[in-house]
């Protein structure tokens, strides 16, 4: 599956383009976002994660151990 990213200056023309793309039978899905929505969403997502690690005993060392476990090789 291929994806195409198109930047459009005019909001009304972008809507027309979205409607045209959605009408094509070979287009699987059409997603739209404005740069304003992305900026607001990024800050909202950041604060939504506040307290994610509360009450958990997580250290940088335990994260590293889980991410990159050492494999023991007896042939060395």
C-alpha positions in Angstrom: 0.0 0.0 0.0 1.3 3.4 -0.9 0.7 6.7 1.0 0.8 10.2 -0.4 1.1 13.4 1.7 -0.3 16.5 0.1 -0.1 20.0 1.5 -2.8 22.4 0.4 -2.9 26.1 1.1 -6.6 26.7 0.8 -9.0 24.9 3.3 -11.9 24.9 0.8 -9.8 23.4 -2.0 -8.5 20.8 0.4 -12.1 19.8 1.2 -12.9 19.4 -2.5 -9.7 17.3 -3.0 -10.7 15.1 -0.1 -14.1 14.5 -1.5 -12.6 13.7 -4.9 -10.2 11.2 -3.5 -12.8 9.6 -1.3 -14.9 9.0 -4.5 -12.2 7.0 -6.2 -12.7 3.3 -6.0 -8.9 2.5 -5.6 -8.4 4.8 -2.6 -8.6 2.8 0.7 -8.9 5.7 3.1 -8.6 9.5 3.2 -7.3 11.3 6.4 -7.0 15.0 6.9 -5.4 17.2 9.5 -4.4 20.8 9.7 -1.1 22.0 11.1 -3.1 23.9 13.8 -4.8 20.6 14.9 -1.5 18.8 15.0 0.1 21.5 17.3 -2.8 21.4 19.7 -3.0 17.6 19.7 0.7 17.3 20.5 0.4 19.4 23.7 -2.8 17.7 24.7 -1.3 14.3 24.3 1.7 15.3 26.4 -0.4 16.3 29.4 -2.7 13.2 28.9 0.3 11.1 29.8 1.0 12.8 33.1 1.2 10.2 35.9 1.8 7.3 33.5 4.6 5.9 35.6 3.1 6.8 39.0 3.4 4.0 41.5 5.8 1.9 39.4 9.3 1.1 40.2 10.9 2.0 36.9 14.6 2.9 36.4 16.7 3.5 33.3 18.5 0.3 34.1 15.4 -1.8 34.2 14.2 -0.3 30.9 17.5 -1.1 29.3 17.5 -4.7 30.6 14.0 -5.3 29.2 14.8 -3.6 25.9 18.2 -5.2 25.2 18.4 -8.5 27.1 21.9 -10.0 27.0 22.0 -13.3 25.2 24.3 -15.8 26.8 26.5 -17.5 24.3 28.5 -20.5 25.7 30.7 -20.7 22.6 32.6 -17.5 23.4 
